[in-house]
């Protein structure tokens, strides 16, 4: 393993861990509540959750291509209480978490000297998707806050 591969694999593992601890994928197992009027928004959230899973798979593949191995990651125990809550109540926290994740990805290439070009391209692609997810989540939050209680 070259030094550039090692640095790249370490950075990708850091992003993989952050991605794995993201709140958005936890919504899939949390059985969040939405009113009938917001059911379509929940479908958009489910699609985003699936795309977040793709990010983890892409990162794991890129770590392997950099001659590294994926470090074990556990869920954030502070998110264990999210079950059966209403989606509008969770969205501010999910948005904050997604903003942190997007910022981490945006800043990542500058922190890794010798980042492999393929990994840089992947980070850029995932960063772009995170920004799309953020915008979609903000729109969902606006629609949900406009709904009568």
C-alpha positions in Angstrom: 0.0 0.0 0.0 1.4 3.4 -1.0 1.3 6.4 1.3 -1.3 8.0 -0.9 -3.5 4.9 -0.8 -3.2 4.7 3.0 -4.2 8.4 3.4 -7.0 8.0 0.9 -8.3 4.8 2.7 -8.2 6.6 6.1 -10.1 9.6 4.8 -12.7 7.3 3.1 -13.1 5.3 6.3 -13.7 8.6 8.2 -16.4 9.5 5.7 -17.8 5.9 5.8 -18.2 6.2 9.6 -19.9 9.6 9.4 -22.2 8.3 6.6 -23.0 5.2 8.7 -23.9 7.3 11.7 -26.1 9.7 9.7 -29.6 10.2 11.0 -31.3 9.9 7.6 -30.7 6.2 7.3 -31.9 5.7 10.9 -35.3 6.9 9.8 -35.8 3.7 7.9 -35.8 1.6 11.1 -37.5 4.3 13.3 -41.0 3.8 11.9 -41.6 7.6 11.8 -45.1 8.8 11.6 -46.5 11.0 8.8 -50.0 12.1 8.2 -51.8 11.0 5.0 -51.2 14.4 3.5 -47.4 13.9 3.9 -47.2 10.3 2.6 -45.6 11.4 -0.7 -42.9 13.2 1.2 -42.1 10.0 3.1 -41.6 8.3 -0.2 -39.0 11.0 -1.1 -37.3 10.4 2.2 -37.2 6.6 1.6 -35.5 7.3 -1.8 -32.9 9.5 -0.1 -32.3 6.8 2.5 -31.7 4.2 -0.3 -29.2 6.7 -1.9 -27.4 7.1 1.4 -27.0 3.3 1.4 -25.4 3.6 -2.1 -22.9 6.1 -0.6 -21.8 3.6 1.9 -21.4 0.9 -0.7 -19.4 3.3 -3.0 -17.2 4.3 -0.1 -16.5 0.6 0.8 -15.6 -0.2 -2.8 -13.3 2.9 -3.0 -11.6 1.9 0.2 -10.9 -1.6 -1.3 -9.6 0.0 -4.5 -7.2 2.1 -2.3 -5.9 -1.3 -0.9 -7.5 -0.5 2.5 -10.2 -2.3 4.5 -13.4 -0.9 5.9 -13.2 -0.2 9.7 -16.1 -1.4 11.8 -18.7 1.2 12.6 -21.6 1.2 15.1 -24.7 3.4 15.1 -24.8 6.5 17.3 -26.4 5.3 20.5 -27.8 8.8 21.0 -30.2 8.1 18.1 -31.8 5.1 19.7 -34.9 7.0 20.9 -36.1 8.1 17.5 -38.7 5.3 17.1 -42.3 6.2 16.4 -41.8 9.9 16.4 -43.4 12.2 13.8 -41.3 13.1 10.8 -41.9 16.9 11.2 -40.5 16.7 14.7 -37.4 14.9 13.5 -36.6 16.9 10.4 -34.8 19.8 12.1 -32.4 17.3 13.7 -32.0 15.4 10.4 -31.3 18.6 8.5 -28.7 19.7 11.0 -27.0 16.3 10.8 -27.1 16.4 7.0 -25.6 19.9 7.0 -22.7 18.6 9.1 -22.3 15.6 6.8 -22.3 17.8 3.7 -19.7 20.1 5.3 -17.5 17.1 6.2 -17.5 15.9 2.6 -16.9 19.4 1.2 -13.9 19.9 3.5 -12.5 16.3 3.1 -10.4 16.6 0.0 -8.4 19.6 1.4 -7.5 17.6 4.5 -5.9 14.7 2.5 -2.6 15.3 0.9 -2.2 12.7 -2.0 -5.9 11.9 -2.3 -6.3 9.4 -5.2 -8.2 11.1 -8.1 -10.9 8.4 -8.2 -11.6 9.0 -4.5 -11.7 12.8 -5.0 -14.3 12.2 -7.8 -16.4 10.0 -5.6 -16.3 12.5 -2.7 -17.4 15.2 -5.1 -20.3 13.1 -6.4 -21.5 12.2 -2.9 -21.2 15.9 -1.8 -23.4 16.9 -4.7 -26.0 14.4 -3.7 -25.9 15.5 -0.1 -26.6 19.0 -1.2 -29.6 17.8 -3.3 -30.9 15.8 -0.2 -30.5 18.9 1.9 -32.6 21.0 -0.5 -35.2 18.3 -0.8 -35.4 17.9 3.0 -35.8 21.7 3.4 -38.7 21.6 0.9 -40.3 18.7 2.7 -40.0 20.6 6.0 -41.6 23.7 4.5 -44.5 21.7 3.2 -45.0 19.9 6.5 -44.9 23.1 8.5 -47.5 24.6 6.2 -49.9 21.6 7.0 -52.5 22.2 9.7 -51.7 20.5 13.0 
